[in-house]
Amino acid sequence: MLHTHFPDLDPDYTPLIIPSTNGETIEGLHDRIAYALHQMITTLDADPKGPRALLICTHAASMIAMGRTLTGRMPEDPAEDDFKCFTCSLSKFVRRQKENVVPSGDDTKGETWNRASPDDIPDVGWKDGEGVKGGWSCELNGDCSFLGGGEERGW
């Protein structure tokens, strides 16, 4: 159906991971986001063209989870106001240690997500300050300085 309205979409695309149809916990959201980022970054690291940047446009809850999984910082209280999200805000993350990353392989110990068991998300080792694929530092956190009206509709 979408392809009829958006002909450039790949009709054969298979998602890296999808949420359980039974809903998910905050922890599950973070683990799912970490796994998806891990898989994307693994693919980009293996690209001989060596992409230097990845632009992600997303919703606030996903952006907060991305900030936490990239930096490896998960607060005890998931409601903590750590990563800022506003309408049209910009966050920038820079890799901390690319040299410690497996350059062209998947370091999830061979585990891949299985659609038949959507709640069984492989551990990519992002917690306790590690961060996805070597960890990332947040250089811009919900910046809106380029907007005439500044921050709007913050999460």
NUVEXRO-484053 format. One record per atom (N, C-alpha, C, O): x, y, z; residue in three letters. Coordinates in steps of 0.2 Angstrom, whole numbers, plus 2048, in hexadecimal, padded with zeros to 3 digits. Each point is the difference from the previous one (the first is absolute). Example, Ala and Ser with C-alpha at 12.3 -4.5 7.8 and 13.67 -1.06 7.14 Angstrom:
NUVEXRO-484053
8427E4827ALA7FC806800ALA804806800ALA8057FF803ALA7F98067F9SER804806801SER7FC805803SER803806801SER
END
This chain:
NUVEXRO-484053
8047FA800MET7FC806800MET804806800MET7FF8057FCMET8067FC808LEU805805801LEU8038017F9LEU8018067FELEU8017F57FFHIS8048007FAHIS7FC8047FAHIS8038037FCHIS7F77FD804THR7FC8037FBTHR800808801THR8008047FBTHR8017FE80BHIS801807802HIS807803800HIS8028067FFHIS8037F5803PHE807802800PHE8047FA7FCPHE8027FC803PHE7FE8067F7PRO8037FB7FBPRO8087FE801PRO8027FB7FEPRO80180A806ASP8077FE801ASP8017FC806ASP8067FE802ASP7F5800802LEU8017FB805LEU8017F97FELEU7FE7FE7FBLEU8077FF808ASP8027F97FEASP7FA7FB802ASP8007FF807ASP7FC7FE7F5PRO7FB7FC802PRO8037F9804PRO7FC7FD803PRO80A8027FBASP8037FA803ASP804801806ASP8037FB803ASP7FD80B800TYR803801806TYR7FE7FC806TYR7FA7FF801TYR80B7FF803THR7FE7FC806THR803804806THR806801800THR7F6801805PRO802803805PRO8067FC804PRO7FF7FA801PRO80580A802LEU8057FD805LEU7FD7FD806LEU8027FA802LEU7F9809800ILE7FD7FE806ILE7F9804801ILE8008067FEILE7FB7F7805ILE7FA803801ILE7FD7FF807ILE8027FB803ILE7FA80A800PRO7FE7FF807PRO7FB7FA800PRO7FD7FE7FBPRO8027FF80BSER7FB7FB801SER7F98037FFSER7FF805802SER7FD7F77FBTHR7F98027FFTHR7FD800807THR7FA803800THR8097FA805ASN7FD800807ASN802807804ASN7FF800806ASN8048047F6GLY803806804GLY8077FF802GLY8027FA800GLY80180B803GLU8077FF803GLU801804806GLU7FD805801GLU8087F9803THR802803806THR8058067FETHR8028007FATHR7FF80480BILE8058067FFILE8077FC7FEILE8038027FCILE7FE7F9808GLU8077FC7FFGLU8007FD7F9GLU8058007FDGLU7F57FD801GLY8007FD7FAGLY8018057FAGLY8037FF7FBGLY7FA807806LEU8018057FBLEU8078027FFLEU8028007FALEU80180180CHIS8088027FFHIS8047FA7FDHIS8048017FCHIS7FA7F9806ASP8047FA7FDASP7FF8007F9ASP8047FE7FCASP7F5803801ARG7FF7FF7F9ARG8038067FCARG8037FF7FBARG7FD807808ILE8048057FDILE8077FF7FFILE8038017FBILE8007FC80BALA8077FF800ALA8027FB7FBALA8058007FCALA7F77FB803TYR8017FA7FBTYR7FF8037F9TYR8057FF7FCTYR7F6805803ALA7FF8037F9ALA8078057FEALA8027FF7FBALA80080580ALEU8068047FFLEU8067FC7FFLEU8048017FBLEU7FD7FA809HIS8057FB7FFHIS8017FD7F9HIS8058007FDHIS7F57FE801GLN8007FD7F9GLN8018057FBGLN8047FF7FBGLN7F9807805MET8028057FBMET807802800MET8038017FBMET80080080BILE807803800ILE8047FA7FEILE8058027FDILE7FA7F8805THR8047FA7FDTHR8008007F9THR8057FF7FCTHR7F5802800THR8008017F9THR8048057FDTHR8038007FBTHR7FC806808LEU8048067FELEU807800801LEU8048027FCLEU7FE7FA80AASP8087FF801ASP8037FC7FAASP8068017FFASP7F67FA7FFALA8027FC7FBALA8008037F9ALA8037FD7FBALA7FA808804ASP8008047F9ASP8068027FEASP803805804ASP8007F97F7PRO8078037FDPRO8008077FFPRO805803800PRO7F58007FFLYS8008077FFLYS801804806LYS801806800LYS7FE7F7806GLY801803806GLY7FC806802GLY802805800GLY7F77FA800PRO7FC806802PRO802803806PRO8027FD805PRO7FE80A7FBARG802804806ARG7FA802804ARG802802806ARG7F87FD7F8ALA7FB803804ALA7F97FC7FEALA8007FD7FBALA7FC80380ALEU7F97FD800LEU7FB804802LEU801803806LEU7FA7FF7F6LEU7FB804802LEU7FA7FC802LEU7FD7FC7FCLEU80080580AILE7FA7FC802ILE7FB805802ILE801805804ILE7F97FB7F9CYS7FA804802CYS7FB7FB803CYS7FF7FB7FECYS7FF807808THR7FC7FC804THR7FC803806THR800806800THR7FC7F7803HIS7FC802806HIS804801806HIS8057FD801HIS7F8807804ALA804801806ALA8027FA804ALA805800802ALA7F67FC7FFALA8027FA805ALA8057FC7FDALA8057FE803ALA7FB8017F6SER8067FC7FDSER806804800SER8067FD801SER7FA80A7FEMET806804801MET803800807MET8067FF800MET7F6801805ILE8037FF807ILE8037FA801ILE8057FF802ILE7F87FB7FBALA8037FA801ALA8067FF7FCALA8057FD802ALA7FB8077F8MET8078007FCMET805803804MET8067FE800MET7F9808803GLY805803803GLY8037FC806GLY806800801GLY7F57FC802ARG8027FC806ARG8047FA7FEARG8057FE803ARG7F97FF7F7THR8047FA7FETHR8068027FCTHR8057FC801THR7FC8097FCLEU8068027FDLEU805802805LEU8067FE7FFLEU7F8806806THR805802806THR8017FA805THR805800803THR7F67FC7FDGLY8017FA805GLY7FD803807GLY8017FC805GLY7FC8097FBARG7FE803807ARG7F87FF801ARG7FC8047FCARG8027F7808MET7F97FF801MET7FF802807MET8027FD805MET7FA8097FCPRO7FF802807PRO7FB7FB804PRO7FD7FC7FDPRO80480480AGLU7FC7FB804GLU7F98027FFGLU7FC7FB800GLU80280B7FFASP7F98027FFASP7FF8027F9ASP8038057FDASP7FA7F77FFPRO7FF8017F9PRO7FD8067FEPRO8008037FAPRO7FC80180BALA7FD8067FEALA805806801ALA7FE8067FFALA8087F8803GLU805806800GLU8018047FAGLU8007FD7FAGLU800809807ASP8018057FAASP8078007FEASP803805801ASP7FF7F67FBASP8078007FEASP8028027F9ASP8048047FEASP7F87FA7FDPHE8018017F9PHE7FA8047FEPHE7FA7FE801PHE8078087FCLYS7FB8057FELYS7FD7FF7FALYS8047FE7FBLYS7F5802804CYS7FD7FF7FACYS7FB8067FFCYS7FB800804CYS8058047F7PHE7FC8057FEPHE7FE7FF7F9PHE8037FC7FCPHE7F7807802THR7FE8007F9THR8068037FCTHR802806801THR8017F67FACYS8058027FCCYS807801803CYS8048047FECYS7FD7F9808SER807801803SER8057FB7FDSER7FE7FC7FDSER808806805LEU8067FD7FDLEU8047FD805LEU802804805LEU8007F67FBSER8057FD805SER8057FD7FCSER7FF7FD7FASER808803808LYS8057FE7FCLYS8047FB805LYS802802806LYS8007F97F8PHE8047FB803PHE8067FE7FCPHE8007FF7FAPHE80680180AVAL8067FF7FDVAL8037F9803VAL800800806VAL8037FC7F6ARG8037FA802ARG806801805ARG8048047FEARG7FC7F8807ARG805801805ARG8067FC7FEARG806803800ARG7F97F77FEGLN8067FB7FFGLN7FF7FC7FAGLN7FE7FA801GLN8038087F9LYS7FF7FB7FBLYS8057FB7FFLYS7FE7FA7FELYS808807805GLU8057FB7FFGLU7FF7FA804GLU8037FB7FFGLU7F8805806ASN7FF7FA804ASN7FA7FC7FDASN7FD7FC804ASN8018067F7VAL7FA7FD7FDVAL8027FB7FBVAL8048017FCVAL7F87F9804VAL8017FB7FAVAL7FE8037FAVAL7FA8027FFVAL80B7FF7FCPRO7FF8047FAPRO7FB7FD7FBPRO7FC8047FEPRO8037F6801SER7FC7FE7FBSER7FB7FA802SER7FD7FD7FCSER80380280AGLY7FC7FA803GLY7FB802805GLY7FF806801GLY7FD7F5801ASP7FB802804ASP8027FD807ASP8027FA801ASP7FF80A804ASP8027FE807ASP7FB7FF805ASP801801806ASP7F97FC7F7THR7FB7FE805THR8007F8801THR7FB7FD803THR80B8017FDLYS8017F9801LYS7FC7FB7FBLYS7FE7FB802LYS8018077F8GLY7FC7FD7FBGLY7F9800801GLY7FC7FD7FCGLY801806809GLU7F9801801GLU7FD8057FCGLU8028057FFGLU7F87F97FETHR7FC8057FCTHR7F97FF802THR7FE7FB803THR7FF80B7FCTRP7F9800802TRP7FC7FC7FCTRP8017FF7FATRP7FA7FD809ASN7FB7FC7FDASN7F9802800ASN7FE801806ASN7FF8007F4ARG7F9803800ARG7FB7FB804ARG7FB802803ARG8077F87FDALA7FC7FB804ALA800801808ALA7FB7FE803ALA80A8057FFSER801801807SER802808801SER805801802SER7F68037FDPRO802807800PRO802803806PRO803805800PRO7FB7F8806ASP803802806ASP8077FE802ASP803803805ASP8007F97F7ASP8067FD802ASP8058047FCASP8027FF7FAASP800807808ILE8058057FDILE8077FE802ILE802800806ILE8027FF7F5PRO8077FE802PRO803806803PRO7FF8067FFPRO8067F9806ASP803805804ASP8068027FCASP8047FC7FEASP7FD80B801VAL8058037FCVAL805803805VAL8048047FEVAL7FB7FB808GLY805803805GLY800807801GLY806803800GLY7F5801800TRP800807800TRP7FF803806TRP802806801TRP7FD7F6804LYS7FE803807LYS807802804LYS8057FE7FELYS7FA805808ASP806801804ASP8058057FDASP8067FE801ASP7F88067FBGLY8058057FDGLY8037FE7FAGLY8048047FDGLY7FB7F6801GLU8037FD7FAGLU7FE8037F9GLU8048037FCGLU7F57FE804GLY7FD8037F9GLY8017FB7FBGLY8047FB800GLY7F88067FBVAL7FF7FC7FAVAL8078007FCVAL8028067FEVAL8017F5800LYS8068007FBLYS805804802LYS8038047FCLYS7FF7FC80BGLY806804802GLY7FE806804GLY804803803GLY7F67FF7FDGLY7FE806803GLY8008067FDGLY8048017FBGLY7F8804807TRP7FF8067FCTRP800806805TRP7FD7FF806TRP8058077F9SER800806804SER7FA8047FDSER8008017FASER7FC80280ACYS7FB8057FDCYS803807800CYS802803805CYS7FF8007F5GLU8028067FFGLU7FB806800GLU801805801GLU7F97F97FCLEU7FA804800LEU7FA7FC803LEU7FF7FB7FELEU7FE808806ASN7FA7FD804ASN7FA8047FFASN7FF805804ASN7FD7F97F7GLY7FA8047FEGLY8008077FFGLY7FD804802GLY8087FE7FAASP8028077FEASP7FA8027FBASP7FE7FD7FCASP800809806CYS7FB8047FCCYS8028077FECYS7FC8047FFCYS80B7FD802SER8028077FFSER7FF8037F9SER8008067FFSER7FF7F57FCPHE7FF8027F9PHE7F88027FFPHE7FF8027FAPHE7FD7FD80BLEU7F98017FFLEU7FE807802LEU802802806LEU7FB8027F6GLY7FE807802GLY7FC801807GLY801804804GLY7FB7F77FDGLY7FC800806GLY8037FC806GLY7FD7FF805GLY8097FE7F9GLY8037FC806GLY7FC7F9801GLY7FD7FD7FBGLY80480080BGLU7FD7FA802GLU7F9800800GLU7FD805802GLU8007F57FBGLU7F9800800GLU7FE7F8802GLU8037FC7FEGLU7F8803805ARG7FD7FA802ARG8057FB802ARG8017FA7FDARG803807809GLY8057FC802GLY7FD7FA804GLY7FB800803GLY8097FB7FDTRP7FE7FA803TRP8047FF806TRP7FF7FB804TRP
END
